[in-house]
Amino acid sequence: MTKVLLLGGGKIGTCITALLTATGDYQLTVGDQDQGMLDRLEANVAKRQLRFDDAQALRDAVSGHDVVISAAPFHLTPLIAEAAKDRGAHYFDLTEDVESTRQVKALAEGAKTAFTPQCGLAPGFISIVGYDLAKRFDELHTVHMRVGALPVYPSNALKYNLTWSTDGLINEYCNPCEAIHEGELREVLPLEGMEHISLDGIDYEAFNTSGGLGTLCETLDGKVKFLNYKTVRYPGHRDIVKLLVNELQLGQRRDILKDVLEASIPMTKQDVVLIFVTAWGKKEGRLMQETYAKKVYAKEIGGQLWSAIQVTTAAGICAMVDLHRAGQLPQSGFVRQEQANLSDFLANRFGQHYA
């Protein structure tokens, strides 16, 4: 049985707990700073209250575990990854933060265990899909990746409900975005690059946000002319967010922006995750296009209703842990999401939630 330490028992951590414990293959301990959060978890899971910013406490908690999963805030990523390396545990996380991932990559150099960051939806599964499409072309020209987590029943001016980490959402809206343009790796501005798309007769908008590409820019550098990632929302959302972030300058006062969002926008479990990836290039001498499109809705698992973003994010990291356990991923060093085969991922017992 694989011994796993999960750090973070919040929205995604509770779903990870439910998925892993249901298999009987994982012995799970959940650590969190908030005892109230731990009290809400399943009774059959070991629980440990600890401070995530206490390096020694983290190392002590990691001791004796085979795998560490971080579902903690992104700024704690380096500390948790360091503790995993110090105690010889494999490391997985959900961070969308680019700088945190660079620090994990540095820690992975020469490590005897695997360091696999960005294991959620975007970054995460979207990179696996994007790279799978990219490999189908003899000469790759463009890869466009679009993802949105949206309420099924939008009812406010933003046409949005909080479905996951508010800190992560603000990061996406405020931090620089990576892209490849005309064959060159560039940084582009968040909330720019507006475009309109339609799926199943419903209109959406999409715009630049940070972190969604994961390591794919580096993987496809020199192999693609255009590569970018955009977040999907209902029309009108971007303009309101741009007012808050840029014109009211709340992007420079993120604590206030977080308070505003959490005080005024309710959560919902009635959501849908949109995944839309298009690639084109030359195949057998012809210009061809291939597209992957999927909608994932909230679902009941183990007698409990989980939101679509909980299911896709938790299933993403659980599948990567499971693939690593089965020897289908590298067992040491830095592991990119796109090193997982799409067919293996979708065949996995956790990855099947995407199918």
Kinemage of the C-alpha trace (Angstrom):
@kinemage 1
@onewidth
@group {chain A} dominant
@subgroup {mainchain}
@vectorlist {calphas} color= white
{ca met a 1} P 0.000 0.000 0.000
{ca thr a 2} L 1.339 3.434 -0.966
{ca lys a 3} L 1.602 5.889 1.926
{ca val a 4} L 0.500 9.376 0.885
{ca leu a 5} L 0.680 12.679 2.745
{ca leu a 6} L -1.849 15.166 1.354
{ca leu a 7} L -1.217 18.744 2.458
{ca gly a 8} L -4.377 20.826 2.191
{ca gly a 9} L -7.895 19.689 3.054
{ca gly a 10} L -9.843 22.394 1.229
{ca lys a 11} L -12.142 22.257 -1.809
{ca ile a 12} L -9.803 20.116 -3.903
{ca gly a 13} L -8.160 18.269 -1.020
{ca thr a 14} L -11.482 16.818 0.136
{ca cys a 15} L -12.124 15.419 -3.354
{ca ile a 16} L -8.598 13.991 -3.591
{ca thr a 17} L -9.207 12.320 -0.239
{ca ala a 18} L -12.452 10.744 -1.432
{ca leu a 19} L -10.918 9.456 -4.682
{ca leu a 20} L -7.755 7.965 -3.174
{ca thr a 21} L -9.343 6.351 -0.111
{ca ala a 22} L -12.024 4.649 -2.213
{ca thr a 23} L -9.402 2.518 -3.990
{ca gly a 24} L -7.937 0.791 -0.958
{ca asp a 25} L -4.483 1.135 -2.548
{ca tyr a 26} L -3.458 4.283 -0.710
{ca gln a 27} L -2.913 4.869 3.002
{ca leu a 28} L -3.699 8.561 3.331
{ca thr a 29} L -2.746 11.151 5.920
{ca val a 30} L -4.170 14.646 5.472
{ca gly a 31} L -2.318 17.600 6.957
{ca asp a 32} L -3.767 21.078 7.289
{ca gln a 33} L -3.229 24.224 9.334
{ca asp a 34} L -6.958 24.489 10.088
{ca gln a 35} L -8.285 21.904 12.543
{ca gly a 36} L -11.841 22.762 11.485
{ca met a 37} L -10.949 21.763 7.931
{ca leu a 38} L -9.601 18.433 9.149
{ca asp a 39} L -12.710 17.782 11.238
{ca arg a 40} L -14.857 17.928 8.090
{ca leu a 41} L -12.894 15.141 6.380
{ca glu a 42} L -13.834 11.474 6.340
{ca ala a 43} L -13.468 9.714 9.688
{ca asn a 44} L -11.363 6.870 8.242
{ca val a 45} L -8.492 9.163 7.213
{ca ala a 46} L -5.485 9.950 9.408
{ca lys a 47} L -5.312 13.687 10.129
{ca arg a 48} L -2.524 15.930 11.286
{ca gln a 49} L -2.645 19.616 12.123
{ca leu a 50} L 0.596 21.404 11.268
{ca arg a 51} L 1.947 24.728 10.106
{ca phe a 52} L 2.874 24.698 6.430
{ca asp a 53} L 5.422 27.490 6.944
{ca asp a 54} L 7.348 25.451 9.544
{ca ala a 55} L 10.074 23.637 7.601
{ca gln a 56} L 10.920 21.205 10.394
{ca ala a 57} L 7.260 20.345 11.023
{ca leu a 58} L 6.859 19.648 7.300
{ca arg a 59} L 9.884 17.358 7.210
{ca asp a 60} L 8.620 15.477 10.261
{ca ala a 61} L 5.190 15.074 8.659
{ca val a 62} L 6.658 13.798 5.382
{ca ser a 63} L 8.815 11.162 7.098
{ca gly a 64} L 7.581 7.642 6.411
{ca his a 65} L 5.452 8.591 3.390
{ca asp a 66} L 6.102 7.484 -0.183
{ca val a 67} L 4.281 10.396 -1.833
{ca val a 68} L 3.543 14.011 -0.939
{ca ile a 69} L 0.627 15.787 -2.631
{ca ser a 70} L 0.413 19.535 -2.173
{ca ala a 71} L -3.046 21.068 -2.407
{ca ala a 72} L -1.797 24.020 -0.349
{ca pro a 73} L -1.524 27.675 -1.516
{ca phe a 74} L 1.052 28.188 -4.265
{ca his a 75} L 3.430 30.317 -2.159
{ca leu a 76} L 4.089 27.279 0.075
{ca thr a 77} L 5.170 25.112 -2.865
{ca pro a 78} L 8.964 25.497 -2.414
{ca leu a 79} L 8.855 24.664 1.315
{ca ile a 80} L 6.750 21.548 0.762
{ca ala a 81} L 8.856 20.392 -2.196
{ca glu a 82} L 12.036 20.863 -0.149
{ca ala a 83} L 10.596 18.736 2.665
{ca ala a 84} L 9.703 15.985 0.171
{ca lys a 85} L 13.219 15.991 -1.255
{ca asp a 86} L 14.776 15.992 2.219
{ca arg a 87} L 12.763 12.905 3.220
{ca gly a 88} L 13.011 11.062 -0.117
{ca ala a 89} L 9.330 11.220 -1.076
{ca his a 90} L 7.846 11.651 -4.535
{ca tyr a 91} L 6.231 15.077 -4.957
{ca phe a 92} L 3.069 16.201 -6.790
{ca asp a 93} L 1.258 19.540 -6.689
{ca leu a 94} L -1.531 21.624 -8.233
{ca thr a 95} L 0.258 24.955 -8.548
{ca glu a 96} L -0.416 27.210 -11.532
{ca asp a 97} L 2.318 29.607 -10.406
{ca val a 98} L 5.180 29.792 -12.894
{ca glu a 99} L 7.905 30.880 -10.451
{ca ser a 100} L 6.991 28.162 -7.929
{ca thr a 101} L 7.283 25.564 -10.669
{ca arg a 102} L 10.738 26.841 -11.597
{ca gln a 103} L 11.818 26.320 -7.997
{ca val a 104} L 10.427 22.773 -8.025
{ca lys a 105} L 12.360 22.095 -11.225
{ca ala a 106} L 15.569 23.288 -9.587
{ca leu a 107} L 14.948 21.047 -6.571
{ca ala a 108} L 14.366 18.074 -8.883
{ca glu a 109} L 17.895 18.253 -10.300
{ca gly a 110} L 19.746 15.163 -9.167
{ca ala a 111} L 16.814 13.963 -7.040
{ca lys a 112} L 16.259 10.220 -6.641
{ca thr a 113} L 12.496 10.755 -6.454
{ca ala a 114} L 10.037 12.301 -8.925
{ca phe a 115} L 8.910 15.926 -8.801
{ca thr a 116} L 5.693 16.379 -10.762
{ca pro a 117} L 4.117 19.835 -10.408
{ca gln a 118} L 1.044 21.377 -12.076
{ca cys a 119} L -1.071 18.207 -11.991
{ca gly a 120} L -4.554 19.721 -12.160
{ca leu a 121} L -6.705 20.784 -15.089
{ca ala a 122} L -4.868 23.804 -16.510
{ca pro a 123} L -1.992 23.440 -16.088
{ca gly a 124} L -2.214 19.689 -16.056
{ca phe a 125} L -4.587 17.710 -18.245
{ca ile a 126} L -4.688 20.464 -20.867
{ca ser a 127} L -0.945 20.028 -21.495
{ca ile a 128} L -1.373 16.286 -21.955
{ca val a 129} L -4.067 16.926 -24.572
{ca gly a 130} L -2.122 19.702 -26.290
{ca tyr a 131} L 1.019 17.622 -26.632
{ca asp a 132} L -0.935 14.594 -27.827
{ca leu a 133} L -2.384 16.657 -30.678
{ca ala a 134} L 0.984 18.270 -31.418
{ca lys a 135} L 2.670 14.882 -31.906
{ca arg a 136} L 0.240 13.960 -34.676
{ca phe a 137} L 1.736 16.420 -37.183
{ca asp a 138} L 4.823 16.121 -39.354
{ca glu a 139} L 5.176 19.913 -39.266
{ca leu a 140} L 3.408 21.715 -36.428
{ca his a 141} L 2.160 25.264 -36.962
{ca thr a 142} L -0.301 26.251 -34.199
{ca val a 143} L -1.676 24.951 -30.897
{ca his a 144} L -4.520 26.836 -29.183
{ca met a 145} L -5.592 25.711 -25.702
{ca arg a 146} L -8.807 26.977 -24.093
{ca val a 147} L -10.254 26.026 -20.684
{ca gly a 148} L -13.083 27.415 -18.576
{ca ala a 149} L -14.743 26.491 -15.280
{ca leu a 150} L -18.154 28.141 -15.410
{ca pro a 151} L -21.486 28.125 -13.591
{ca val a 152} L -24.198 26.260 -15.462
{ca tyr a 153} L -26.645 28.952 -14.354
{ca pro a 154} L -24.875 32.353 -14.437
{ca ser a 155} L -26.900 34.881 -12.449
{ca asn a 156} L -24.702 37.893 -11.680
{ca ala a 157} L -22.997 40.630 -13.688
{ca leu a 158} L -19.718 38.688 -13.790
{ca lys a 159} L -21.601 35.583 -14.976
{ca tyr a 160} L -19.296 33.661 -12.691
{ca asn a 161} L -19.209 31.795 -9.378
{ca leu a 162} L -16.196 30.885 -7.270
{ca thr a 163} L -15.390 27.242 -7.820
{ca trp a 164} L -11.778 26.904 -6.638
{ca ser a 165} L -8.876 28.844 -5.096
{ca thr a 166} L -9.453 32.612 -5.106
{ca asp a 167} L -5.696 33.184 -4.833
{ca gly a 168} L -5.169 31.011 -7.897
{ca leu a 169} L -7.855 32.881 -9.813
{ca ile a 170} L -6.274 36.250 -9.015
{ca asn a 171} L -2.868 34.888 -10.049
{ca glu a 172} L -4.291 33.944 -13.432
{ca tyr a 173} L -5.798 37.385 -13.952
{ca cys a 174} L -2.772 39.401 -12.805
{ca asn a 175} L 0.463 37.573 -13.660
{ca pro a 176} L 2.294 37.640 -17.031
{ca cys a 177} L 1.395 34.860 -19.472
{ca glu a 178} L 3.721 32.714 -21.547
{ca ala a 179} L 3.164 32.118 -25.255
{ca ile a 180} L 5.050 31.267 -28.424
{ca his a 181} L 4.471 33.828 -31.184
{ca glu a 182} L 6.113 33.615 -34.604
{ca gly a 183} L 8.322 30.874 -33.197
{ca glu a 184} L 9.599 32.979 -30.278
{ca leu a 185} L 8.880 32.464 -26.581
{ca arg a 186} L 7.248 35.627 -25.224
{ca glu a 187} L 5.404 37.041 -22.253
{ca val a 188} L 1.983 38.499 -23.043
{ca leu a 189} L -0.367 40.541 -20.873
{ca pro a 190} L -3.158 38.872 -18.899
{ca leu a 191} L -6.757 39.828 -19.783
{ca glu a 192} L -5.692 40.701 -23.350
{ca gly a 193} L -5.984 38.731 -26.605
{ca met a 194} L -9.780 38.694 -26.489
{ca glu a 195} L -11.555 36.294 -28.831
{ca his a 196} L -15.078 34.907 -29.143
{ca ile a 197} L -15.881 31.217 -29.550
{ca ser a 198} L -19.033 29.120 -29.694
{ca leu a 199} L -19.557 25.571 -28.412
{ca asp a 200} L -22.842 23.678 -28.695
{ca gly a 201} L -24.582 26.896 -29.673
{ca ile a 202} L -23.424 28.842 -26.593
{ca asp a 203} L -21.252 31.955 -27.004
{ca tyr a 204} L -18.153 32.458 -24.890
{ca glu a 205} L -15.193 34.813 -24.707
{ca ala a 206} L -11.570 33.799 -24.138
{ca phe a 207} L -8.553 35.867 -23.094
{ca asn a 208} L -4.975 35.478 -21.872
{ca thr a 209} L -4.441 34.200 -18.339
{ca ser a 210} L -1.292 33.063 -16.578
{ca gly a 211} L 0.014 29.573 -15.897
{ca gly a 212} L -2.249 27.402 -18.037
{ca leu a 213} L 0.471 26.220 -20.410
{ca gly a 214} L 2.583 24.657 -17.688
{ca thr a 215} L 5.893 23.544 -19.232
{ca leu a 216} L 4.518 23.149 -22.748
{ca cys a 217} L 6.208 26.325 -24.034
{ca glu a 218} L 9.575 24.835 -23.150
{ca thr a 219} L 8.663 21.412 -24.543
{ca leu a 220} L 7.464 22.789 -27.891
{ca asp a 221} L 10.022 25.607 -28.228
{ca gly a 222} L 11.460 25.428 -31.739
{ca lys a 223} L 8.717 23.012 -32.851
{ca val a 224} L 5.668 25.276 -33.161
{ca lys a 225} L 5.039 28.734 -34.615
{ca phe a 226} L 2.104 29.722 -32.388
{ca leu a 227} L 1.184 28.359 -28.961
{ca asn a 228} L -1.105 30.051 -26.458
{ca tyr a 229} L -3.523 29.445 -23.619
{ca lys a 230} L -6.701 31.396 -22.815
{ca thr a 231} L -9.380 31.141 -20.146
{ca val a 232} L -13.010 30.801 -21.266
{ca arg a 233} L -15.772 32.885 -19.688
{ca tyr a 234} L -19.260 34.061 -20.571
{ca pro a 235} L -19.314 37.338 -22.592
{ca gly a 236} L -18.823 40.473 -20.502
{ca his a 237} L -16.764 38.886 -17.712
{ca arg a 238} L -13.352 40.061 -18.918
{ca asp a 239} L -14.330 43.753 -19.072
{ca ile a 240} L -15.497 43.791 -15.446
{ca val a 241} L -12.377 41.972 -14.246
{ca lys a 242} L -10.200 44.366 -16.246
{ca leu a 243} L -11.921 47.291 -14.514
{ca leu a 244} L -11.187 45.772 -11.096
{ca val a 245} L -7.623 44.656 -11.804
{ca asn a 246} L -6.304 47.495 -13.985
{ca glu a 247} L -8.436 50.612 -13.701
{ca leu a 248} L -9.162 50.316 -9.965
{ca gln a 249} L -5.622 48.917 -9.533
{ca leu a 250} L -6.736 46.030 -7.340
{ca gly a 251} L -4.196 43.895 -9.157
{ca gln a 252} L -1.672 45.748 -7.004
{ca arg a 253} L -3.747 45.160 -3.854
{ca arg a 254} L -4.617 41.501 -4.182
{ca asp a 255} L -5.690 41.077 -0.580
{ca ile a 256} L -8.470 43.613 -1.153
{ca leu a 257} L -9.434 42.002 -4.474
{ca lys a 258} L -9.662 38.629 -2.726
{ca asp a 259} L -11.892 40.075 -0.006
{ca val a 260} L -14.166 41.683 -2.616
{ca leu a 261} L -14.531 38.493 -4.633
{ca glu a 262} L -15.127 36.192 -1.658
{ca ala a 263} L -17.581 38.595 -0.008
{ca ser a 264} L -19.705 39.145 -3.112
{ca ile a 265} L -19.494 36.054 -5.344
{ca pro a 266} L -21.034 32.827 -4.015
{ca met a 267} L -19.631 29.361 -4.614
{ca thr a 268} L -21.528 26.765 -6.630
{ca lys a 269} L -21.317 23.058 -7.325
{ca gln a 270} L -23.525 23.422 -10.397
{ca asp a 271} L -20.688 24.080 -12.812
{ca val a 272} L -19.222 22.890 -16.090
{ca val a 273} L -15.599 22.590 -17.196
{ca leu a 274} L -14.923 23.332 -20.870
{ca ile a 275} L -11.817 21.932 -22.549
{ca phe a 276} L -11.105 23.002 -26.120
{ca val a 277} L -7.761 22.374 -27.839
{ca thr a 278} L -7.058 22.912 -31.533
{ca ala a 279} L -3.844 22.177 -33.407
{ca trp a 280} L -2.972 22.433 -37.049
{ca gly a 281} L -0.010 21.868 -39.297
{ca lys a 282} L 1.142 19.606 -42.115
{ca lys a 283} L 0.469 15.894 -42.200
{ca glu a 284} L 1.425 13.817 -45.228
{ca gly a 285} L 2.005 17.024 -47.185
{ca arg a 286} L -1.410 18.536 -46.437
{ca leu a 287} L -2.472 21.292 -44.050
{ca met a 288} L -4.665 19.563 -41.462
{ca gln a 289} L -6.425 20.479 -38.216
{ca glu a 290} L -7.318 18.330 -35.219
{ca thr a 291} L -9.477 19.353 -32.261
{ca tyr a 292} L -10.227 17.963 -28.804
{ca ala a 293} L -13.405 19.302 -27.176
{ca lys a 294} L -14.977 18.141 -23.933
{ca lys a 295} L -17.452 19.333 -21.330
{ca val a 296} L -17.334 17.860 -17.822
{ca tyr a 297} L -20.208 18.511 -15.408
{ca ala a 298} L -20.567 18.187 -11.650
{ca lys a 299} L -21.152 14.582 -10.640
{ca glu a 300} L -21.909 12.342 -7.711
{ca ile a 301} L -19.031 10.168 -6.518
{ca gly a 302} L -19.309 7.973 -3.458
{ca gly a 303} L -22.722 9.344 -2.629
{ca gln a 304} L -21.558 12.974 -2.592
{ca leu a 305} L -21.958 15.735 -5.184
{ca trp a 306} L -18.678 17.228 -6.394
{ca ser a 307} L -18.321 20.259 -8.643
{ca ala a 308} L -16.831 19.807 -12.096
{ca ile a 309} L -13.707 21.766 -11.160
{ca gln a 310} L -13.237 19.627 -8.047
{ca val a 311} L -13.593 16.428 -10.077
{ca thr a 312} L -11.294 17.455 -12.931
{ca thr a 313} L -8.597 18.941 -10.697
{ca ala a 314} L -8.602 16.118 -8.153
{ca ala a 315} L -8.840 13.414 -10.826
{ca gly a 316} L -5.926 15.039 -12.650
{ca ile a 317} L -3.487 14.798 -9.763
{ca cys a 318} L -4.779 11.396 -8.612
{ca ala a 319} L -4.285 10.018 -12.124
{ca met a 320} L -0.706 11.298 -12.245
{ca val a 321} L 0.045 9.717 -8.851
{ca asp a 322} L -1.566 6.486 -10.045
{ca leu a 323} L 0.362 6.472 -13.347
{ca his a 324} L 3.599 7.049 -11.451
{ca arg a 325} L 2.737 4.207 -9.067
{ca ala a 326} L 2.168 1.931 -12.075
{ca gly a 327} L 5.547 2.837 -13.607
{ca gln a 328} L 3.985 4.758 -16.518
{ca leu a 329} L 5.842 7.962 -15.646
{ca pro a 330} L 9.510 8.691 -14.892
{ca gln a 331} L 10.431 7.635 -11.370
{ca ser a 332} L 12.936 10.412 -10.633
{ca gly a 333} L 13.755 13.994 -11.512
{ca phe a 334} L 11.494 16.664 -12.943
{ca val a 335} L 8.373 15.254 -14.633
{ca arg a 336} L 6.311 17.332 -17.069
{ca gln a 337} L 2.590 16.801 -17.486
{ca glu a 338} L 3.021 16.170 -21.200
{ca gln a 339} L 5.208 13.146 -20.433
{ca ala a 340} L 1.979 11.287 -19.635
{ca asn a 341} L 0.317 9.667 -22.639
{ca leu a 342} L -3.251 10.844 -23.192
{ca ser a 343} L -4.444 7.280 -23.818
{ca asp a 344} L -2.878 6.078 -20.545
{ca phe a 345} L -4.394 9.006 -18.658
{ca leu a 346} L -7.928 8.472 -19.976
{ca ala a 347} L -7.696 4.712 -19.355
{ca asn a 348} L -6.683 5.311 -15.744
{ca arg a 349} L -9.348 4.807 -13.067
{ca phe a 350} L -9.109 8.466 -12.077
{ca gly a 351} L -8.547 9.826 -15.568
{ca gln a 352} L -11.794 8.183 -16.634
{ca his a 353} L -13.638 11.069 -14.968
{ca tyr a 354} L -12.545 13.104 -18.011
{ca ala a 355} L -13.769 10.507 -20.499
